[in-house]
Every structure is written in C-alpha cells, then in structure tokens.
C-alpha cells in the first residue's frame, strides 16, 4: 500500500479513541480476542493460524491394544477443517484509504459494514508521521515488529499456509494495514507514542460509512 492517502481507526468506545488522539495510545490485542468475538467484522476463527487444512477426511482408524484395528468411513459432508494455531503475536490494525480505491470520477463508497467496528473513528492524515512515531517507540523498547498490508485470500480449499498478514476474502473491504509485535506475556499491550492530534481528526463513523468520498487534485492554475 504505497499509495496510502489516509489511515482510519474505528472504535466502539470514544474513550479509547480519545486515548489514541491525545496520548497516542496504540493498543495491541491478542489473537484469541478475534477468535472469540461475535462481532461479524472483528470475529475471525482463522486469526493466529499457521495453517488451515480443508482436505476431506475419508477414513478414521481406531487401533485397540487387544481387539485390533477398525476403520470407519465418515460421510463426505462431515466437517474436516483443521486449524493449527500459533499465538506468537499481538496486532493493531487500521483501515488504509488508498488512491486505487477511487473510481475514474474520483469517488469511493466505503462498505457500510465498517460501521460494525464502532461509532467513533480517528482519521490519521499524516500516515508516515504516525507510523514513524510508532516504529520508533517500538525500536526504543526493543520490541520486534512488522508492518504490512493484509493479503485477502481464499482459505477454503486444501491446505493453506498462513501468516498474520493473510485473511479470508470476505474481509477484503476492511483494507487492513496491520502492525504486529511479539507476544511475550500472552496479554494485550499498550504503547504510547505521544499525541497525534496535530495530524489527526476524530469523527463519527457514519460520516465515513454513509457518505461518498471524493478526492481533489492539486491545480497549477496561477491566475
């Protein structure tokens, strides 16, 4: 996402939006939070997965120490999805508004499902300044991190290897830029980077999800 225009963070509670705006409090959550969430946008049973195996199970073998070995063949409609988890990271995510989202008329309509993340949003106008401040603080604390855009994939066929930057296609409207850090204590972690109010604005989420966004290009008219 080299063509980022704005970063947007949605919040259920305005209190947490205020903390990010005024203190620069960046909250990294555990993967299990998303496994257990009932929110259709936040919930993701694949979060923290190293691999998913969707290969159908065609045979179940039972071996008894004295009776012998028996085999059973489940019906083809039986569930067969197996997930291997590795909760080695915490994550912080933002919506990345990029120039390629806009149509030829310079318009973009955000998916209304984004409102499920909460009623409040912070629009970060200087994404470079924000990410620089965050990564600088992580380096100062000797915290290992990665910053990447999420790759949305079909995770329903065969065996699929995953990283923290792979998610199912159904979530591609979230346009997620993700920052992950190492999970050393198996609990959420907050990192304060200082106020971001100078280059960010707090708004109601509906302003973004119920409106059409339009961009304007700089003009060279000197008249």
C-alpha positions as semicolon CSV with decimal commas, in nm:
position;residue;x (nm);y (nm);z (nm)
1;X;0,000;0,000;0,000
2;X;0,250;0,261;-0,117
3;X;-0,038;0,484;-0,227
4;X;-0,194;0,542;0,116
5;X;-0,387;0,868;0,148
6;X;-0,530;0,829;0,499
7;X;-0,534;0,577;0,782
8;X;-0,857;0,525;0,976
9;X;-0,912;0,357;1,312
10;X;-1,264;0,269;1,428
11;X;-1,364;0,240;1,795
12;X;-1,656;0,102;1,993
13;X;-1,577;0,334;2,284
14;X;-1,498;0,703;2,236
15;X;-1,277;0,684;2,547
16;X;-1,026;0,470;2,355
17;X;-1,041;0,700;2,054
18;X;-0,956;0,992;2,284
19;X;-0,661;0,798;2,422
20;X;-0,518;0,741;2,075
21;X;-0,577;1,101;1,971
22;X;-0,446;1,274;2,284
23;X;-0,190;1,027;2,419
24;X;-0,104;0,826;2,111
25;X;-0,207;0,510;2,294
26;X;-0,178;0,222;2,045
27;X;-0,349;-0,092;2,170
28;X;-0,220;-0,431;2,053
29;X;-0,464;-0,716;2,111
30;X;-0,423;-1,093;2,143
31;X;-0,531;-1,318;1,855
32;X;-0,775;-1,510;2,075
33;X;-0,985;-1,194;2,111
34;X;-1,075;-1,224;1,742
35;X;-1,131;-1,599;1,767
36;X;-1,390;-1,542;2,039
37;X;-1,553;-1,220;1,912
38;X;-1,916;-1,243;1,799
39;X;-1,884;-0,919;1,600
40;X;-1,912;-1,024;1,234
41;X;-1,639;-0,779;1,131
42;X;-1,394;-0,844;1,414
43;X;-1,459;-1,213;1,465
44;X;-1,222;-1,444;1,280
45;X;-1,167;-1,810;1,367
46;X;-0,854;-1,807;1,148
47;X;-0,672;-1,538;1,348
48;X;-0,344;-1,676;1,479
49;X;-0,348;-1,973;1,241
50;X;-0,026;-2,108;1,093
51;X;-0,211;-2,334;0,855
52;X;-0,561;-2,450;0,770
53;X;-0,631;-2,794;0,626
54;X;-0,961;-2,825;0,442
55;X;-0,878;-3,165;0,290
56;X;-1,174;-3,402;0,336
57;X;-1,131;-3,675;0,595
58;X;-1,209;-4,003;0,419
59;X;-1,106;-4,253;0,683
60;X;-1,091;-4,284;1,063
61;X;-0,876;-4,565;1,201
62;X;-0,912;-4,697;1,557
63;X;-0,636;-4,914;1,699
64;X;-0,705;-5,114;2,017
65;X;-0,421;-5,289;2,205
66;X;-0,601;-5,627;2,215
67;X;-0,914;-5,617;1,998
68;X;-0,737;-5,499;1,686
69;X;-0,775;-5,225;1,425
70;X;-1,101;-5,094;1,288
71;X;-1,168;-4,840;1,015
72;X;-1,468;-4,611;0,968
73;X;-1,556;-4,402;0,664
74;X;-1,734;-4,074;0,750
75;X;-1,987;-3,928;0,509
76;X;-1,837;-3,672;0,270
77;X;-2,036;-3,387;0,427
78;X;-1,866;-3,432;0,765
79;X;-1,666;-3,128;0,887
80;X;-1,298;-3,168;0,809
81;X;-1,142;-2,824;0,865
82;X;-0,838;-2,842;1,093
83;X;-0,653;-2,530;1,215
84;X;-0,305;-2,514;1,367
85;X;-0,265;-2,203;1,585
86;X;0,047;-2,020;1,697
87;X;-0,035;-1,714;1,908
88;X;0,310;-1,559;1,890
89;X;0,196;-1,206;1,806
90;X;-0,026;-0,915;1,910
91;X;-0,183;-0,690;1,648
92;X;-0,301;-0,337;1,582
93;X;-0,495;-0,268;1,262
94;X;-0,616;0,031;1,064
95;X;-0,821;0,088;0,750
96;X;-0,595;0,218;0,472
97;X;-0,762;0,454;0,227
98;X;-0,555;0,426;-0,090
99;X;-0,576;0,610;-0,421
100;X;-0,659;0,295;-0,618
101;X;-0,994;0,266;-0,436
102;X;-1,135;0,568;-0,618
103;X;-1,313;0,527;-0,949
104;X;-1,242;0,729;-1,263
105;X;-1,461;1,010;-1,130
106;X;-1,259;1,034;-0,811
107;X;-1,528;0,877;-0,590
108;X;-1,527;0,594;-0,336
109;X;-1,805;0,450;-0,119
110;X;-1,683;0,272;0,190
111;X;-1,850;-0,060;0,273
112;X;-2,124;0,008;0,530
113;X;-2,012;-0,299;0,727
114;X;-1,721;-0,093;0,860
115;X;-1,969;0,071;1,098
116;X;-1,975;-0,260;1,288
117;X;-1,634;-0,166;1,430
118;X;-1,786;0,121;1,628
119;X;-1,947;0,464;1,627
120;X;-1,625;0,664;1,650
121;X;-1,331;0,692;1,414
122;X;-0,996;0,867;1,401
123;X;-0,873;0,979;1,061
124;X;-0,493;0,995;1,054
125;X;-0,397;1,245;0,785
126;X;-0,019;1,202;0,805
127;X;0,025;0,825;0,800
128;X;0,403;0,850;0,760
129;X;0,438;1,058;1,075
130;X;0,217;0,819;1,270
131;X;0,394;0,502;1,158
132;X;0,735;0,661;1,211
133;X;0,644;0,758;1,569
134;X;0,507;0,410;1,639
135;X;0,800;0,215;1,496
136;X;1,050;0,448;1,665
137;X;0,889;0,376;2,004
138;X;0,887;0,001;1,936
139;X;1,258;0,016;1,847
140;X;1,332;0,215;2,164
141;X;1,166;-0,060;2,367
142;X;1,346;-0,335;2,173
143;X;1,011;-0,481;2,064
144;X;1,018;-0,685;1,743
145;X;0,755;-0,575;1,493
146;X;0,630;-0,599;1,135
147;X;0,414;-0,357;0,935
148;X;0,236;-0,482;0,624
149;X;-0,088;-0,461;0,434
150;X;-0,314;-0,764;0,467
151;X;-0,346;-1,008;0,178
152;X;-0,702;-1,138;0,131
153;X;-0,716;-1,497;0,008
154;X;-0,942;-1,796;-0,047
155;X;-0,878;-2,008;0,262
156;X;-1,139;-2,274;0,194
157;X;-0,958;-2,515;-0,038
158;X;-0,699;-2,776;0,053
159;X;-0,413;-2,695;0,288
160;X;-0,331;-2,326;0,321
161;X;-0,021;-2,183;0,490
162;X;-0,083;-1,851;0,669
163;X;0,097;-1,554;0,817
164;X;-0,053;-1,281;1,040
165;X;-0,098;-1,081;0,718
166;X;-0,332;-1,330;0,548
167;X;-0,710;-1,312;0,592
168;X;-1,017;-1,454;0,421
169;X;-1,158;-1,280;0,114
170;X;-1,482;-1,193;0,292
171;X;-1,290;-0,928;0,489
172;X;-1,121;-0,758;0,194
173;X;-1,339;-0,445;0,230
174;X;-1,153;-0,378;0,558
175;X;-0,842;-0,274;0,362
176;X;-0,628;-0,352;0,662
177;X;-0,283;-0,220;0,734
178;X;-0,155;-0,427;1,023
179;X;0,121;-0,382;1,278
180;X;0,221;-0,691;1,476
181;X;0,455;-0,722;1,772
182;X;0,585;-1,022;1,962
183;X;0,355;-1,176;2,222
184;X;0,573;-1,225;2,529
185;X;0,312;-1,225;2,807
186;X;0,001;-1,356;2,631
187;X;-0,198;-1,043;2,707
188;X;-0,273;-0,712;2,530
189;X;-0,012;-0,436;2,534
190;X;-0,045;-0,057;2,504
191;X;0,227;0,161;2,353
192;X;0,210;0,540;2,398
193;X;0,370;0,742;2,118
194;X;0,250;1,089;2,218
195;X;-0,043;1,295;2,093
196;X;-0,138;1,258;1,727
197;X;-0,397;1,539;1,739
198;X;-0,176;1,764;1,525
199;X;-0,231;1,546;1,219
200;X;-0,549;1,351;1,303
201;X;-0,922;1,416;1,345
202;X;-1,189;1,238;1,547
203;X;-1,524;1,191;1,371
204;X;-1,841;0,987;1,391
205;X;-1,806;0,666;1,192
206;X;-2,126;0,736;0,998
207;X;-1,954;1,035;0,837
208;X;-1,731;0,785;0,659
209;X;-1,960;0,486;0,609
210;X;-2,271;0,674;0,495
211;X;-2,101;0,922;0,262
212;X;-1,926;0,914;-0,073
213;X;-1,561;1,011;-0,050
214;X;-1,419;1,225;-0,330
215;X;-1,064;1,340;-0,390
216;X;-0,945;1,666;-0,539
217;X;-0,615;1,703;-0,724
218;X;-0,385;1,998;-0,682
219;X;-0,423;2,252;-0,961
220;X;-0,142;2,453;-1,115
221;X;-0,364;2,747;-1,201
222;X;-0,166;3,061;-1,111
223;X;-0,415;3,310;-1,249
